[in-house]
Amino acid sequence: MNDDVVVSVLCIAYNHEKYIRSALDGFVNQKTNFRYEVLINDDASTDHTAAIIAEYEAKYPDIIKPVYQTENQYSKGVFITKSILFPRSKGKYTAICEGDDYWCDENKLQKQVDFLESHEGYAACVHNTRLLDCRTGGSWPMYKGEQDRDLTFKEVVNYSAACFHTSSILCRREWFCIPDELRANGFGDYPRAVYMRLNGKIHYLKDIMSVYRMFTAGSWTARNQNNASKQQRICSQKARTDFTEKLRRYCREQGVAPEYQKAVNDVANRDQLQLAVLQKGGRCLLHGPQLGIFMGLSLEKKIHVLDTVRTEFKTERNEKR
């Protein structure tokens, strides 16, 4: 076995007492012919999360390498993976899995490393994920009927991180941290997916090798899915629109391939329209600059914008009842 660390796994945990053992078991049960490390930041949890991590640290000191915070860093605006965990990492490759998700295939890291080691032009290798609804116990594959394949830039920039879940990422170390000029307000999955794809190919494996828990206590899905206020929806769309405008400028300044710039322009224009719809209503598409942008979209993106109009109309009607 190579003495050098090949993979660094980054994990953020906060009040994950109910879930953290599954994540830790998924880490330590990996079967590999190389060394890997797991860097975990416990962000001053108020439950027993830190104590559970300490159990695994004592049992697997060569793998589990925690950072125990005494004050919550997320609430201070600290980018934990970039500022705390990544600088401590030693691996050639970087993986990520949050403390309430887990890996369900003991060969996950080996499969992904084997692929990247034999395919130099690839920035990352990802895979299928099982979605688990913590409210009902129901679960289903994130993607059905897929085959192993390369993800195009267009689908990554169109569908953001919906092409793959964060828990599935294994990427080359140099493409993990998003440059400041592409940093988004409040989310990092989409910028990271696009940044990786700008710098190399991304290979998708059809095997389900991780589980994403939806609607865990305090999670984004529990707070926002289907019950966000109109102001929250506007703020969320504005953050995305600001990012795609940054991306448009970045691609122009970096001189990326024309077909990539066209895909980014289409998405940035769509985001502008969706923000206008949220702020002004669907009538804004009938005149002025919004109409021109709308007419220039592909049929697929026109449908996407019209879906937003329809959803907002239904939501506003229900809120008035």
C-alpha positions as CSV (number, residue, x, y, z in Angstrom):
1,M,0.0,0.0,0.0
2,N,1.2,3.5,-0.9
3,D,2.3,5.4,2.2
4,D,1.1,8.7,0.8
5,V,-2.5,9.8,1.4
6,V,-4.3,9.4,-1.9
7,V,-7.8,10.7,-0.9
8,S,-8.8,13.3,1.6
9,V,-12.5,13.1,2.7
10,L,-13.9,16.4,4.0
11,C,-16.9,16.1,6.3
12,I,-18.9,18.9,8.1
13,A,-20.9,17.9,11.1
14,Y,-23.3,19.8,13.3
15,N,-25.9,18.3,15.6
16,H,-25.8,15.1,13.6
17,E,-26.1,12.7,16.6
18,K,-28.8,10.6,14.9
19,Y,-26.9,10.2,11.7
20,I,-23.1,10.6,12.2
21,R,-22.4,6.9,12.9
22,S,-23.7,6.0,9.4
23,A,-21.4,8.5,7.9
24,L,-18.4,7.4,9.9
25,D,-19.1,3.7,9.2
26,G,-19.2,4.5,5.5
27,F,-15.8,6.1,5.7
28,V,-13.9,3.6,7.8
29,N,-15.4,0.6,5.9
30,Q,-13.9,1.6,2.6
31,K,-11.8,-1.1,1.0
32,T,-8.8,0.4,-0.8
33,N,-5.3,-0.4,-1.9
34,F,-4.2,3.2,-0.9
35,R,-4.2,5.4,2.2
36,Y,-7.1,7.8,2.8
37,E,-7.9,10.3,5.6
38,V,-11.2,11.7,6.8
39,L,-11.1,15.3,8.1
40,I,-14.2,16.1,10.1
41,N,-15.2,19.5,11.4
42,D,-17.6,19.3,14.4
43,D,-19.0,22.9,14.4
44,A,-19.6,23.1,18.2
45,S,-22.5,20.7,18.2
46,T,-24.8,20.9,21.2
47,D,-25.7,17.2,21.1
48,H,-23.5,14.1,21.3
49,T,-22.0,14.4,17.8
50,A,-18.5,15.3,19.0
51,A,-18.5,12.5,21.5
52,I,-19.4,9.9,18.8
53,I,-16.7,11.3,16.4
54,A,-14.2,11.0,19.3
55,E,-15.1,7.3,19.6
56,Y,-14.1,6.7,16.0
57,E,-11.0,8.9,16.3
58,A,-9.8,6.6,19.1
59,K,-10.6,3.5,17.2
60,Y,-9.3,4.6,13.8
61,P,-6.6,7.3,14.5
62,D,-4.9,6.8,11.1
63,I,-8.2,7.6,9.3
64,I,-10.4,9.9,11.4
65,K,-8.9,13.3,12.0
66,P,-11.4,15.7,13.6
67,V,-11.4,19.4,14.3
68,Y,-13.6,20.2,17.4
69,Q,-14.8,23.7,17.4
70,T,-15.7,25.5,20.6
71,E,-17.7,28.2,18.7
72,N,-19.9,27.7,15.7
73,Q,-17.9,28.7,12.6
74,Y,-20.7,28.6,10.1
75,S,-22.7,31.3,11.9
76,K,-19.6,33.5,11.6
77,G,-19.6,33.2,7.9
78,V,-16.5,30.9,7.7
79,F,-16.3,28.6,4.6
80,I,-15.4,25.5,6.6
81,T,-14.3,23.2,3.8
82,K,-12.1,25.8,2.2
83,S,-10.8,27.6,5.3
84,I,-10.6,24.8,7.9
85,L,-10.6,21.3,6.3
86,F,-9.0,21.6,2.9
87,P,-5.8,23.3,4.2
88,R,-5.3,20.3,6.5
89,S,-5.8,17.8,3.7
90,K,-2.9,15.8,2.1
91,G,-4.6,13.8,-0.6
92,K,-4.1,13.8,-4.4
93,Y,-7.9,13.6,-4.6
94,T,-10.7,15.2,-2.5
95,A,-14.1,13.7,-1.6
96,I,-16.9,15.3,0.4
97,C,-19.7,13.9,2.5
98,E,-21.8,15.8,5.1
99,G,-22.4,14.3,8.5
100,D,-26.1,13.5,7.8
101,D,-25.4,11.7,4.5
102,Y,-23.4,8.5,4.1
103,W,-21.7,6.1,1.7
104,C,-23.3,2.7,1.1
105,D,-20.6,1.0,-1.1
106,E,-17.4,-0.1,0.5
107,N,-15.7,0.1,-2.9
108,K,-16.7,3.6,-3.7
109,L,-13.3,5.3,-3.3
110,Q,-11.5,2.5,-5.0
111,K,-13.7,2.6,-8.1
112,Q,-13.4,6.3,-8.5
113,V,-9.7,6.5,-7.9
114,D,-9.1,3.6,-10.4
115,F,-11.0,5.7,-13.0
116,L,-9.2,8.9,-12.4
117,E,-5.8,7.3,-12.2
118,S,-6.3,5.8,-15.7
119,H,-8.0,8.9,-17.3
120,E,-5.8,11.9,-17.0
121,G,-8.1,14.4,-18.7
122,Y,-10.9,14.1,-16.1
123,A,-11.4,16.6,-13.3
124,A,-13.8,14.4,-11.3
125,C,-15.6,11.1,-11.0
126,V,-19.2,11.1,-9.6
127,H,-21.9,8.5,-9.2
128,N,-25.6,7.8,-8.6
129,T,-27.1,8.4,-5.2
130,R,-30.1,7.1,-3.3
131,L,-32.5,9.8,-1.9
132,L,-33.9,9.0,1.5
133,D,-37.0,11.0,2.8
134,C,-36.5,11.1,6.6
135,R,-40.2,12.1,7.0
136,T,-41.6,8.9,5.4
137,G,-38.7,6.5,5.2
138,G,-39.2,6.2,1.5
139,S,-36.2,6.1,-0.8
140,W,-35.4,6.0,-4.5
141,P,-32.5,6.4,-6.9
142,M,-31.5,10.0,-7.9
143,Y,-31.3,8.7,-11.5
144,K,-33.0,5.7,-13.1
145,G,-31.8,3.8,-16.1
146,E,-28.5,5.7,-16.5
147,Q,-25.3,4.2,-17.9
148,D,-21.7,5.1,-17.1
149,R,-21.0,8.2,-19.2
150,D,-19.3,11.6,-19.4
151,L,-21.4,14.6,-18.3
152,T,-21.4,17.4,-20.9
153,F,-20.7,21.0,-19.9
154,K,-24.2,22.0,-21.1
155,E,-26.0,19.7,-18.8
156,V,-23.9,20.6,-15.8
157,V,-24.4,24.3,-16.3
158,N,-28.1,23.8,-17.1
159,Y,-29.1,21.6,-14.3
160,S,-26.5,22.6,-11.7
161,A,-25.6,20.0,-9.1
162,A,-28.8,18.0,-10.0
163,C,-26.5,16.1,-12.3
164,F,-25.0,14.4,-9.2
165,H,-25.1,14.8,-5.4
166,T,-22.2,16.3,-3.4
167,S,-21.7,13.0,-1.6
168,S,-20.7,11.4,-4.8
169,I,-17.8,13.7,-5.8
170,L,-14.2,12.6,-6.0
171,C,-12.2,15.3,-7.8
172,R,-8.6,16.2,-8.4
173,R,-7.3,18.3,-5.5
174,E,-6.5,21.3,-7.7
175,W,-10.1,21.7,-8.9
176,F,-11.9,21.4,-5.5
177,C,-11.7,24.9,-4.2
178,I,-13.8,27.5,-6.1
179,P,-11.9,30.7,-7.0
180,D,-13.2,33.8,-5.2
181,E,-14.5,35.3,-8.4
182,L,-16.9,32.4,-8.7
183,R,-18.0,32.2,-5.1
184,A,-21.8,32.3,-4.6
185,N,-23.8,33.6,-1.8
186,G,-25.4,30.8,0.2
187,F,-24.5,27.8,-1.9
188,G,-21.5,26.0,-3.2
189,D,-22.6,22.8,-5.0
190,Y,-23.5,24.4,-8.3
191,P,-20.3,26.6,-8.5
192,R,-18.1,23.6,-7.7
193,A,-19.8,21.4,-10.3
194,V,-19.4,24.1,-13.0
195,Y,-15.8,24.9,-12.0
196,M,-14.8,21.2,-12.1
197,R,-16.4,20.8,-15.6
198,L,-14.7,23.9,-16.9
199,N,-11.4,22.4,-16.0
200,G,-11.9,18.8,-17.2
201,K,-14.3,16.1,-18.0
202,I,-16.6,14.6,-15.3
203,H,-17.4,10.9,-15.5
204,Y,-20.6,9.5,-14.0
205,L,-20.9,6.0,-12.7
206,K,-24.4,4.5,-12.6
207,D,-23.7,2.6,-9.3
208,I,-25.5,3.9,-6.2
209,M,-22.7,4.5,-3.7
210,S,-24.1,7.2,-1.4
211,V,-27.3,8.1,0.4
212,Y,-28.6,11.7,0.7
213,R,-30.9,12.2,3.6
214,M,-33.7,14.7,2.8
215,F,-35.6,16.6,5.5
216,T,-33.3,15.9,8.3
217,A,-33.8,18.3,11.3
218,G,-32.3,21.7,10.5
219,S,-31.4,20.8,6.9
220,W,-32.0,23.0,3.8
221,T,-34.7,20.7,2.6
222,A,-36.5,20.8,5.9
223,R,-36.4,24.6,6.1
224,N,-37.1,25.5,2.5
225,Q,-38.6,22.7,0.4
226,N,-42.2,23.6,-0.6
227,N,-42.7,26.2,2.1
228,A,-40.3,29.1,1.3
229,S,-41.9,32.5,1.4
230,K,-42.0,34.7,-1.7
231,Q,-39.2,36.8,-0.3
232,Q,-37.1,33.7,0.3
233,R,-37.7,32.5,-3.2
234,I,-36.6,35.9,-4.6
235,C,-33.5,35.9,-2.4
236,S,-32.6,32.4,-3.5
237,Q,-33.1,33.3,-7.2
238,K,-31.2,36.5,-6.9
239,A,-28.2,34.6,-5.4
240,R,-28.3,32.2,-8.3
241,T,-28.7,35.0,-10.9
242,D,-25.7,36.9,-9.3
243,F,-23.7,33.7,-9.6
244,T,-24.5,33.0,-13.3
245,E,-23.7,36.7,-14.1
246,K,-20.3,36.1,-12.4
247,L,-19.9,32.9,-14.4
248,R,-20.7,34.7,-17.6
249,R,-18.0,37.3,-16.9
250,Y,-15.5,34.7,-15.8
251,C,-15.9,32.6,-18.9
252,R,-15.5,35.7,-21.1
253,E,-12.4,36.8,-19.3
254,Q,-10.9,33.3,-19.3
255,G,-11.6,32.9,-23.0
256,V,-13.3,29.6,-22.6
257,A,-14.7,27.7,-25.6
258,P,-17.4,29.6,-27.5
259,E,-19.9,26.7,-27.1
260,Y,-19.3,26.9,-23.3
261,Q,-19.9,30.6,-23.3
262,K,-23.1,30.2,-25.3
263,A,-24.4,27.6,-22.7
264,V,-23.6,30.0,-19.9
265,N,-25.2,33.0,-21.6
266,D,-28.4,31.0,-22.1
267,V,-28.5,30.0,-18.4
268,A,-27.7,33.5,-17.2
269,N,-30.5,35.0,-19.4
270,R,-32.9,32.4,-18.1
271,D,-32.0,33.2,-14.5
272,Q,-32.5,37.0,-15.2
273,L,-36.0,36.2,-16.5
274,Q,-36.9,34.0,-13.6
275,L,-35.8,36.7,-11.1
276,A,-37.9,39.2,-13.1
277,V,-40.9,36.9,-12.9
278,L,-40.6,36.5,-9.2
279,Q,-40.2,40.2,-8.6
280,K,-42.7,41.6,-11.2
281,G,-44.9,38.7,-12.2
282,G,-45.4,36.9,-15.5
283,R,-46.6,40.0,-17.3
284,C,-43.0,41.2,-17.5
285,L,-42.5,38.7,-20.3
286,L,-45.0,40.5,-22.6
287,H,-43.0,43.7,-23.2
288,G,-39.6,45.4,-22.9
289,P,-36.2,43.8,-22.5
290,Q,-37.6,40.7,-20.8
291,L,-39.6,39.8,-23.9
292,G,-36.5,40.0,-26.1
293,I,-34.6,37.8,-23.7
294,F,-37.4,35.3,-23.5
295,M,-37.8,35.0,-27.3
296,G,-34.0,34.3,-27.6
297,L,-34.2,31.3,-25.3
298,S,-34.3,27.7,-26.4
299,L,-37.6,25.9,-26.2
300,E,-36.4,24.0,-23.1
301,K,-35.5,27.2,-21.3
302,K,-38.7,28.9,-22.3
303,I,-40.6,26.0,-20.7
304,H,-38.5,26.4,-17.6
305,V,-39.4,30.1,-17.3
306,L,-43.1,29.4,-18.0
307,D,-43.0,26.8,-15.3
308,T,-41.8,29.4,-12.8
309,V,-44.7,31.7,-13.9
310,R,-47.2,29.0,-13.4
311,T,-45.8,27.9,-10.0
312,E,-45.7,31.5,-8.7
313,F,-49.3,32.1,-9.9
314,K,-50.5,29.0,-8.0
315,T,-48.5,29.9,-4.9
316,E,-49.8,33.4,-4.8
317,R,-53.4,32.2,-5.3
318,N,-53.0,29.7,-2.5
319,E,-51.5,32.3,-0.2
320,K,-54.5,34.6,-0.7
321,R,-57.0,31.9,0.3
